[in-house]
Amino acid sequence: MSSTSPALGTPPARRRGPFAWVGAFTGFYPAQASEFAHLDPVTRFLYAARSVILVISAQSAAMAGLLAATDRRFEVAPFILVFVGYVVLHAISNLSNDYFGYRRGHDTADSPRRRYTLHPIASGAVTPRLLASGLVVLGAVAFGIAAYFVALRGWPALLLAVVGFVLLYAYDAAPRALKELGLGELAAFVVWGPLMIGGGYYVITGRWSGAAFAASVPPGLGVMSILVGKHIDQRGFDREHHQRTLPVVLGERAARVLNQVSVAGMYLASAVAIAAGALTPFAGLVLLAAPRGLRALSIMSRPAPTEPPPGYVGWPLWYHRVCLIHNRAFGWLFITGLALGAIWPQVSA
């Protein structure tokens, strides 16, 4: 998203309503305070929650629902609540990450977090009252959805909710957070893969499915690649501030190799799931994302540049962005393949 005004010296028009909200889910982060100043409160809150990333949670919900539809066990109300719940929890996680990062002194003025976009709290782009009000609403929605599923599915749903809450808390709110122990990236794989897709399948259908857990591996690896890429981008800063993310523990080169393995593993895991019958052959559509995957592999084979290319948006995020772009394409193609498989489940490998 451009940070320039339509005309030099002319403030940008105030953006409001559904079109602005959609833009918050599809565009990159605003980097200037002037961009936030002309947004309505809902849009400001969406950007503060890093809504462009929330799409990956919506994708996980869609995947769980389509796997249920393939098995002819789809239920509308549980699916809608899974979809809303995943997006809400992801927004809470992003806001919590910023809150604790700022409170603990990690999100300083020179931090990568405050360079690629405005920090909602530190910049004042979002008032504490708006942030608190939004979190109260989101928390109430999440609690209500969890209570519904516990009443509907019993103790397994309670177990899934507890595991999700513990991982949400442990990632950045705990005194010794997972991301400080080199475990945050693995937690991302577990959450956006087996927990959201395999667990989502269960709360939608009331049944466990080994195929759903197998199908959850490629998307889980994709989300993990995004987070590993981000932590490579900010490895130097994290090391200096005693944040032992996985790239800090492994070193930059080993972390880049790990991320290459994660991206390649998305395709390998998809092929294995198709061969095992956990996915229909339509999931092979993900091969259309291979050019972006190859670009991600190529970029991760080399050290990041010291300066951003002309017109680059989101610096200093480099590996993160290429992994995000690849994962977005892979995710939608994966969903398309699942949708076709739900329509024609009799097609087998």
HUQUI-V221227 format. One record per backbone hydrogen bond with DSSP energy under -1.0 kcal/mol. NH is the residue of the N-H (numbers start at 1). CO is the residue of the C=O. E is the energy in kcal/mol with one decimal. If there is no record, write none. Layout:
nh = [NH | NH]
co = [CO | CO]
e = [E | E]
This chain:
nh = [10 | 15 | 21 | 22 | 23 | 24 | 26 | 27 | 35 | 36 | 37 | 39 | 40 | 44 | 45 | 46 | 47 | 48 | 49 | 50 | 51 | 53 | 56 | 58 | 59 | 60 | 61 | 62 | 63 | 64 | 65 | 66 | 67 | 68 | 69 | 70 | 71 | 72 | 73 | 79 | 80 | 81 | 82 | 83 | 84 | 85 | 86 | 87 | 88 | 89 | 90 | 91 | 92 | 93 | 94 | 95 | 96 | 97 | 98 | 99 | 100 | 101 | 102 | 103 | 104 | 105 | 106 | 107 | 108 | 111 | 115 | 116 | 118 | 123 | 126 | 131 | 132 | 133 | 134 | 135 | 136 | 137 | 138 | 139 | 140 | 141 | 142 | 143 | 144 | 145 | 146 | 147 | 148 | 149 | 150 | 151 | 152 | 153 | 154 | 158 | 159 | 160 | 161 | 162 | 163 | 164 | 165 | 166 | 167 | 168 | 169 | 170 | 171 | 173 | 174 | 178 | 179 | 180 | 181 | 183 | 187 | 188 | 189 | 190 | 191 | 192 | 193 | 195 | 196 | 197 | 199 | 201 | 202 | 203 | 204 | 205 | 206 | 213 | 214 | 215 | 217 | 220 | 221 | 222 | 223 | 224 | 225 | 226 | 227 | 228 | 229 | 230 | 231 | 232 | 233 | 234 | 235 | 238 | 239 | 240 | 241 | 242 | 243 | 245 | 249 | 250 | 251 | 255 | 256 | 257 | 258 | 259 | 260 | 261 | 262 | 263 | 264 | 265 | 266 | 268 | 269 | 270 | 271 | 272 | 273 | 274 | 275 | 276 | 277 | 278 | 279 | 283 | 284 | 285 | 286 | 287 | 288 | 289 | 290 | 293 | 294 | 295 | 296 | 297 | 298 | 299 | 300 | 302 | 312 | 317 | 322 | 323 | 324 | 325 | 326 | 327 | 328 | 329 | 330 | 331 | 332 | 333 | 334 | 335 | 336 | 337 | 338 | 339 | 340 | 341 | 342 | 343 | 344 | 347]
co = [7 | 38 | 17 | 18 | 19 | 20 | 22 | 23 | 32 | 32 | 33 | 36 | 15 | 40 | 41 | 42 | 43 | 44 | 45 | 47 | 46 | 50 | 53 | 54 | 55 | 56 | 57 | 58 | 59 | 60 | 61 | 62 | 63 | 64 | 65 | 66 | 67 | 69 | 68 | 75 | 76 | 77 | 78 | 79 | 80 | 81 | 82 | 83 | 84 | 85 | 86 | 87 | 88 | 89 | 90 | 91 | 92 | 93 | 94 | 95 | 96 | 97 | 98 | 99 | 100 | 102 | 101 | 101 | 106 | 108 | 112 | 112 | 30 | 119 | 120 | 127 | 128 | 129 | 130 | 131 | 132 | 133 | 134 | 135 | 136 | 137 | 138 | 139 | 140 | 141 | 142 | 143 | 144 | 145 | 146 | 147 | 148 | 149 | 150 | 154 | 155 | 156 | 157 | 158 | 159 | 160 | 161 | 162 | 163 | 164 | 165 | 166 | 167 | 169 | 169 | 170 | 171 | 177 | 178 | 178 | 183 | 184 | 185 | 186 | 187 | 188 | 189 | 190 | 191 | 193 | 194 | 197 | 198 | 199 | 200 | 201 | 202 | 209 | 210 | 211 | 214 | 216 | 217 | 218 | 219 | 220 | 221 | 222 | 223 | 224 | 225 | 226 | 227 | 228 | 229 | 230 | 232 | 234 | 235 | 236 | 237 | 239 | 238 | 243 | 245 | 246 | 247 | 251 | 252 | 253 | 254 | 255 | 256 | 257 | 258 | 259 | 260 | 261 | 262 | 264 | 265 | 266 | 267 | 268 | 269 | 270 | 271 | 272 | 274 | 273 | 273 | 280 | 281 | 282 | 283 | 284 | 285 | 286 | 287 | 289 | 290 | 291 | 292 | 293 | 294 | 295 | 296 | 299 | 309 | 314 | 318 | 319 | 320 | 321 | 322 | 323 | 324 | 325 | 326 | 327 | 328 | 329 | 330 | 331 | 332 | 333 | 334 | 335 | 336 | 337 | 338 | 339 | 340 | 344]
e = [-2.7 | -3.1 | -1.9 | -2.7 | -1.9 | -1.4 | -1.1 | -2.8 | -1.0 | -1.1 | -2.0 | -1.9 | -1.6 | -2.5 | -2.4 | -2.3 | -2.4 | -2.3 | -1.9 | -1.8 | -1.8 | -2.0 | -1.6 | -1.8 | -2.5 | -1.7 | -2.1 | -2.3 | -2.5 | -2.2 | -2.4 | -2.5 | -2.2 | -1.9 | -2.1 | -2.2 | -1.4 | -1.4 | -2.8 | -1.8 | -2.5 | -2.1 | -2.3 | -2.8 | -2.5 | -2.8 | -2.6 | -1.7 | -2.5 | -2.6 | -2.1 | -2.1 | -2.4 | -2.4 | -2.4 | -2.4 | -2.7 | -2.5 | -1.9 | -2.5 | -2.9 | -2.1 | -2.2 | -2.7 | -2.3 | -1.3 | -2.2 | -1.8 | -1.8 | -2.0 | -1.4 | -1.9 | -1.3 | -2.4 | -1.9 | -2.6 | -2.9 | -2.6 | -2.6 | -2.5 | -2.3 | -2.1 | -2.7 | -3.0 | -2.2 | -2.2 | -2.6 | -2.5 | -2.4 | -2.3 | -2.4 | -2.5 | -2.0 | -2.1 | -2.2 | -2.2 | -2.1 | -3.4 | -1.8 | -1.5 | -2.7 | -2.3 | -2.4 | -2.6 | -2.6 | -2.5 | -2.6 | -2.9 | -2.4 | -2.3 | -2.8 | -3.3 | -1.8 | -1.6 | -1.6 | -3.1 | -1.7 | -1.3 | -1.5 | -2.3 | -2.2 | -1.8 | -1.6 | -2.2 | -2.8 | -2.4 | -1.2 | -2.9 | -2.2 | -2.6 | -1.7 | -2.2 | -1.5 | -2.2 | -1.9 | -2.3 | -4.0 | -1.6 | -2.2 | -2.6 | -1.2 | -2.0 | -2.5 | -1.9 | -2.2 | -2.2 | -2.2 | -1.4 | -1.9 | -2.8 | -2.4 | -2.2 | -2.4 | -2.0 | -2.2 | -1.4 | -1.6 | -2.7 | -2.8 | -1.9 | -1.5 | -1.4 | -3.4 | -2.1 | -2.2 | -3.0 | -2.3 | -2.1 | -2.4 | -2.1 | -2.5 | -2.2 | -2.0 | -2.4 | -2.1 | -2.4 | -2.6 | -2.6 | -1.1 | -1.9 | -3.0 | -1.3 | -2.3 | -2.4 | -2.3 | -2.3 | -2.6 | -2.1 | -1.0 | -1.9 | -1.5 | -2.1 | -2.2 | -2.0 | -1.8 | -2.1 | -2.4 | -2.1 | -1.6 | -2.1 | -3.3 | -1.9 | -2.3 | -2.5 | -2.5 | -2.7 | -2.4 | -1.3 | -2.1 | -2.2 | -1.6 | -2.1 | -2.4 | -2.6 | -1.9 | -2.8 | -2.3 | -1.7 | -2.8 | -3.0 | -2.0 | -2.1 | -2.7 | -2.4 | -2.3 | -2.5 | -2.3 | -2.6 | -2.3 | -2.1 | -2.1 | -1.6 | -2.6 | -1.6]
